[in-house]
Amino acid sequence: MYEYFKINGSNTYNHWYTTQAGYAWKYSHTGSALAGLLVEIITNQAFWQYCESNFFQPLGMYDTHWLFNNFGPNISRVAYPHTYNKETKRLNTIEHYSFYDYPNGGLKTTVLDFAKFLKMLMSGGTVNNVQFLSQASVTLMTELVPIRGQYDRQTVGMWRIFKERSVIGHDGGERGFRTLAGFDPETNNAIIWFSNTWPDCECFVPIGEEIFTQYFGSSASKIATDLHEVNREAYFRSLGLPLPRRFQISPSSSARPT
């Protein structure tokens, strides 16, 4: 990592720019990890601890953690990632994994938990009429940032998902996972889409198209690979597969998402 950030280091490549701030933009996983490191330096806390005490616990996001160890006995509720084999049309379960630079990805959460965070942003940073996140921070995260004198599609940490609409959010994906969350400030509608499989199968296109058209009135075919959160039963039926036992919910059990 030192060689990655060191100017003219062996792993630097083209990560350093000569342009002034605000005149260039490049998506960077490592940039998010570096921001997490700054949090640790400023607060003298591990990034995961800072998030637990300042975001997850105060917002009631009790099923949200960066580290697997923080789940304790509830680790069995964490959904396993899956890959999809187009030839056999079968899902293959893979083991849990994480990243040493985890602030750039790997958050474990639920739709209900993450909805609390998204609702806070949609409410101008307030929770129960209390200012939880400053309005200045909310503005940075939800309003487009001018790059090279023009407004493109990015905010600080998120972006406008559709070019023709003001749906603000972010998507992500790693082996066995795809996610997307966004909201439309004009209609105050939001969508959270979590899937524990990589979406290289036919079902994501029609299902995602319907969801985005219904809520945002915008065709999603051009970003079909960014579509996520689907009813588990409908999803597996669309693949012609039986519902895996790990996802089955008995009539007597609680229907908490995994």
C-alpha positions in Angstrom: 0.0 0.0 0.0 2.9 2.3 0.7 4.2 1.9 -2.8 0.7 2.4 -4.1 0.4 5.9 -2.6 4.0 6.9 -2.8 4.7 9.3 -5.7 6.6 7.4 -8.4 6.2 4.3 -6.3 6.3 0.9 -8.0 2.5 0.5 -7.7 1.6 4.1 -8.4 0.7 3.9 -12.1 -1.5 6.9 -12.9 -3.0 7.5 -9.5 -1.5 10.9 -9.0 -2.8 13.9 -10.9 -1.4 17.3 -11.6 -4.8 19.0 -11.9 -6.3 21.1 -9.2 -9.1 19.7 -7.0 -12.4 19.9 -8.8 -11.0 19.8 -12.3 -10.6 16.0 -12.7 -12.5 12.9 -11.5 -11.7 9.2 -11.4 -13.5 6.4 -9.6 -11.3 5.0 -6.9 -11.8 2.1 -4.5 -8.5 3.0 -2.8 -9.7 6.6 -2.5 -12.5 5.4 -0.2 -10.1 3.3 1.8 -7.9 6.3 2.2 -10.8 8.3 3.4 -11.4 5.6 6.0 -7.8 5.8 7.1 -8.2 9.6 7.6 -11.2 8.9 9.9 -9.0 6.6 11.9 -6.2 9.1 12.2 -8.5 12.0 13.2 -10.7 10.0 15.7 -8.0 7.6 17.0 -10.5 4.8 16.4 -10.7 1.9 14.1 -13.0 2.8 11.2 -15.4 0.0 12.0 -15.6 1.1 15.6 -16.3 4.7 14.5 -19.2 3.5 12.3 -20.6 1.3 15.0 -20.8 4.0 17.6 -21.6 7.0 15.4 -23.9 5.5 12.7 -25.1 1.9 13.1 -26.1 1.9 16.7 -27.6 5.5 16.9 -29.6 4.7 13.7 -30.8 1.4 15.0 -28.9 -0.5 12.3 -28.3 -3.5 14.6 -27.8 -6.0 11.8 -25.1 -3.9 10.1 -21.4 -4.4 10.6 -18.1 -4.1 8.7 -16.5 -7.1 10.3 -17.9 -10.7 10.4 -16.7 -11.0 14.0 -19.2 -8.3 15.1 -22.2 -10.5 14.3 -21.3 -12.9 17.1 -23.9 -15.7 17.2 -25.9 -14.0 14.4 -23.2 -14.8 11.9 -25.5 -17.6 10.6 -27.9 -15.0 9.3 -25.4 -13.5 6.9 -26.3 -14.6 3.4 -23.6 -16.6 1.4 -22.5 -15.2 -1.9 -23.2 -17.1 -5.1 -21.9 -17.3 -8.6 -24.1 -18.3 -11.5 -23.2 -20.8 -14.2 -24.9 -19.9 -17.5 -24.2 -23.3 -19.0 -25.7 -25.4 -16.2 -28.0 -22.6 -15.0 -27.1 -23.4 -11.4 -26.0 -21.2 -8.5 -22.7 -22.1 -6.8 -22.2 -21.1 -3.1 -18.9 -19.6 -2.3 -17.4 -18.8 1.1 -17.6 -15.5 2.9 -14.7 -13.1 2.3 -13.7 -9.5 3.1 -11.0 -6.9 2.3 -8.0 -5.6 4.2 -9.0 -2.1 2.8 -12.6 -2.7 3.8 -13.8 0.9 3.8 -14.0 0.6 0.0 -16.6 -2.2 0.3 -17.7 -5.2 2.2 -20.4 -3.7 4.4 -22.8 -6.4 5.7 -26.4 -5.1 6.2 -30.0 -5.7 5.5 -32.6 -3.9 3.4 -34.4 -2.7 6.5 -31.2 -1.5 8.2 -30.0 0.4 5.1 -33.4 1.9 4.6 -32.8 3.8 7.9 -29.6 5.3 6.6 -31.2 6.2 3.2 -34.3 7.7 5.0 -31.9 9.9 7.0 -30.3 11.3 3.9 -33.7 11.8 2.2 -34.8 13.8 5.4 -31.9 16.2 5.1 -29.8 14.4 7.7 -32.5 14.4 10.4 -33.8 11.5 12.4 -37.0 12.0 14.5 -36.6 15.8 14.0 -33.0 15.7 15.3 -30.1 16.7 13.0 -28.1 13.5 12.9 -25.9 14.5 9.9 -25.1 18.1 9.0 -26.9 19.6 6.1 -23.6 20.5 4.6 -22.6 16.8 4.6 -26.0 15.8 3.1 -25.5 18.5 0.4 -22.1 17.1 -0.5 -23.5 13.6 -0.8 -26.6 14.4 -2.8 -25.8 17.4 -5.0 -23.8 17.1 -8.2 -20.2 18.3 -8.1 -19.0 20.5 -11.0 -16.0 18.9 -12.7 -14.1 21.0 -15.3 -16.7 23.7 -15.1 -19.6 21.4 -16.0 -22.0 19.3 -13.9 -21.5 15.7 -14.7 -23.2 12.8 -12.8 -21.2 12.5 -9.5 -21.7 13.7 -6.0 -19.2 13.1 -3.1 -19.5 9.4 -2.6 -22.5 8.8 -4.8 -23.8 9.7 -8.3 -26.8 10.3 -10.4 -27.8 6.8 -11.6 -29.8 7.9 -14.6 -28.6 10.7 -16.9 -32.1 11.9 -17.5 -33.3 11.8 -13.9 -32.1 13.0 -10.5 -31.9 9.5 -8.9 -29.0 9.8 -6.5 -27.4 6.7 -5.1 -24.6 4.1 -5.6 -24.2 0.6 -6.8 -21.5 -2.0 -6.1 -20.5 -5.5 -6.9 -18.0 -8.2 -6.0 -17.8 -11.8 -6.7 -21.1 -13.3 -5.6 -22.8 -9.9 -4.8 -24.5 -7.0 -6.5 -26.2 -4.0 -4.8 -27.8 -0.8 -5.6 -29.6 1.9 -3.5 -30.9 5.2 -4.7 -33.6 7.8 -4.2 -35.3 10.4 -6.3 -35.5 13.8 -4.5 -38.3 15.0 -6.9 -40.7 12.1 -6.0 -39.2 11.1 -2.6 -39.2 7.5 -3.8 -36.3 5.2 -3.0 -35.2 1.7 -3.9 -32.7 -0.7 -2.3 -31.6 -3.7 -4.3 -29.4 -6.4 -2.6 -28.6 -9.7 -4.3 -26.2 -12.4 -3.1 -25.3 -13.5 -6.6 -23.5 -11.9 -9.5 -26.2 -10.8 -12.0 -25.0 -12.4 -15.2 -28.3 -14.1 -15.8 -31.3 -13.2 -17.9 -33.7 -12.6 -15.0 -32.2 -9.4 -13.8 -33.1 -7.5 -16.9 -36.9 -7.8 -16.9 -37.3 -7.7 -13.2 -35.0 -4.7 -12.8 -36.7 -3.0 -15.8 -40.1 -3.3 -14.1 -38.9 -2.1 -10.7 -37.2 1.1 -12.0 -40.0 1.8 -14.5 -42.6 1.6 -11.8 -40.8 3.8 -9.2 -38.8 6.2 -11.3 -40.5 6.1 -14.7 -37.2 5.4 -16.4 -36.0 2.5 -18.6 -33.2 0.6 -16.9 -32.1 -1.6 -19.8 -28.9 0.4 -20.5 -27.7 -0.3 -16.9 -29.1 -3.8 -16.7 -25.9 -5.1 -15.0 -26.5 -2.7 -12.1 -29.9 -4.1 -11.1 -30.3 -5.7 -7.6 -32.9 -6.7 -4.9 -35.4 -9.2 -6.0 -37.9 -11.4 -4.3 -36.0 -14.6 -3.5 -38.7 -17.0 -4.5 -39.5 -15.2 -7.8 -35.8 -15.0 -8.5 -35.1 -18.7 -8.2 -38.3 -19.5 -10.0 -37.2 -17.4 -12.9 -34.0 -19.5 -13.1 -36.0 -22.7 -12.9 -34.3 -23.6 -9.6 -35.7 -24.8 -6.3 -35.4 -22.3 -3.4 -32.2 -23.2 -1.5 -32.8 -24.5 2.0 -30.7 -21.7 3.6 -33.2 -19.1 2.2 -36.4 -21.0 3.1 -38.4 -19.4 5.9 -40.6 -21.7 8.0 -44.1 -20.5 9.0 -43.1 -20.2 12.6 -39.8 -18.3 12.1 -39.4 -14.6 11.9 -39.2 -13.2 8.4 -36.1 -11.1 9.0 -34.0 -10.5 5.9 -30.6 -12.1 5.7 
